[in-house]
């Protein structure tokens, strides 16, 4: 596991005021400047704008037509497309990084998508909501219903998120398909990194989302 | 809506139109026998001329020029009163001060296509070797031929690299062809409601139109000018059929429904009882006043032959290998002539070439013609695409 060097805000002190989402800032920090990036499921282009402001050549794919058109109207290079079906149209090694931000759980074939990310890009950055987060567990255990949170407000019958996983599950998948985890960060409910020196089960319990920097050629099992 | 009982004979008998074909109101770039145009059919065309209009000012760096490519029946009169019809320019919604193609920022060029009838050499022009109108002696031309001629015009204007090439429909085909043929001369491409190859259905519609023209006895095997006729009935029918393909079921229903034209009850005749019939007849008869029938044959044929992938061993992505041109591809949901699937094929090829491409499908019921109409979302996207490309190109806010 590589280092994560961010300084932690003091408990009770609000995170630094910024218009950018904490996970976007973390992702942007993982990308080397001057590189070429594909953001899969780029939404309305907030992350792409952040990346471009840092001199990164960014492209996007977005499923919703409204999202695409807003991105294009912002001057971003975004095409309408589906992570499950359209990634195959990209050649090998086309990008330095391929980002899948809060989208993995909404794909039909997360494993195939993950493999495609690392075929198209030398590295992949994947962030996803952690279904092992204590609040999720508590709702299922005590409430007896499918969890709903501020960030995931949809009900079970109208959610686009059909493939939730925990941080532990994701790490297992990475091992299975020989993906190397260069860096892993769990963010808590306030977007602050969970301290690194704590064991995995703490991450899986207190991480509201996981952000992973991946590359090819992991050890496998 | 003008009430038209039948397809009427043109009021001005095409005299203005015929005059424009050789002596246009627009500036003309003439190319002599020392500068022949090498056509795909193997013929060197010389001499020939290209008529064009410009709007705005070319900056000192010569870096703000946009070439607008017109569609099948368009011409170079983008943003000025048309010399034959007296109507406003065909893309006034898109081109002008403060418009997406901002004339206070960019230098806009639009030329009449090779094979057209508004001043560029085509079948309606005089053949210098015979002293007669070319007619069917004019060689068959292609979209790449049109682009080659435009490139010679751009050379003549002293412009090395175009900031953008913009076009819809047949104009979009030219815009994409520009990028494929001269990637180093095109900084950005805005391709609207188009495809990289003409579909079987589209070829079929064009064949219908051509057969309508040729079935008119006044066509006279293409030599109607020499014989003092014009196949206005056939050309009007061709236009009527084509016009339906430019609209959509929903747009026709919204505009006309089953409403009657100036009457309450059906006449039990073949008169234009329905508004939609009257509208189509008007479209047909007004078209023949400004367009040459042979030109219509040649230009539809050029579109039919268009297939960029075929010129690259069947692999479309090969046409754009390592291209640095920025692309924006736009399609419209109700366009069934150049549907979104065609645009997506282009986008996939550009993705495979790792080109910088944006692709937006715009929701509208206005059909293929949407690119000529007031569709604010389309304007926003076009403006933003050009603006961000302008920043990358180093164009200042004033453009000059």
Contacts between the chains, C-beta under 8 A, distances in Angstrom:
chain1	res1	chain2	res2	distance
A	36	B	354	7.9
A	57	B	356	7.6
A	59	B	356	6.8
A	59	B	357	7.7
A	65	B	360	7.7
A	65	B	361	5.8
A	65	B	363	6.8
A	68	B	359	7.3
A	68	B	360	5.7
A	68	B	361	7.7
A	69	B	360	4.9
A	69	B	362	7.1
A	69	B	377	6.1
A	69	B	380	8.0
A	69	B	381	6.3
A	71	B	358	7.6
A	72	B	328	6.8
A	72	B	358	4.6
A	72	B	359	7.8
A	72	B	360	4.7
A	72	B	381	4.8
A	72	B	384	6.4
A	72	B	385	6.5
A	73	B	377	7.9
A	73	B	380	4.7
A	73	B	381	5.4
A	73	B	384	4.5
A	74	B	384	6.3
A	74	B	388	8.0
A	75	B	384	4.8
A	75	B	385	6.7
A	75	B	387	6.0
A	75	B	388	2.8
A	75	B	391	7.6
A	76	B	358	7.0
A	76	B	388	7.6
A	77	B	326	7.3
A	77	B	356	4.8
A	77	B	357	6.1
A	77	B	358	5.0
A	78	B	358	5.7
A	78	B	359	7.6
A	79	B	329	8.0
A	79	B	347	5.3
A	79	B	351	7.1
A	79	B	357	6.1
A	79	B	358	6.5
A	79	B	359	3.9
A	80	B	359	5.7
A	80	B	360	7.0
A	80	B	361	5.8
A	81	B	347	8.0
A	86	B	348	7.6
A	86	B	351	8.0
A	89	B	348	4.4
A	89	B	351	5.2
A	89	B	352	6.0
A	90	B	351	5.5
A	90	B	352	6.8
A	90	B	354	7.9
A	91	B	352	5.5
A	91	B	354	6.9
A	94	B	351	8.0
A	94	B	354	4.7
A	95	B	354	7.9
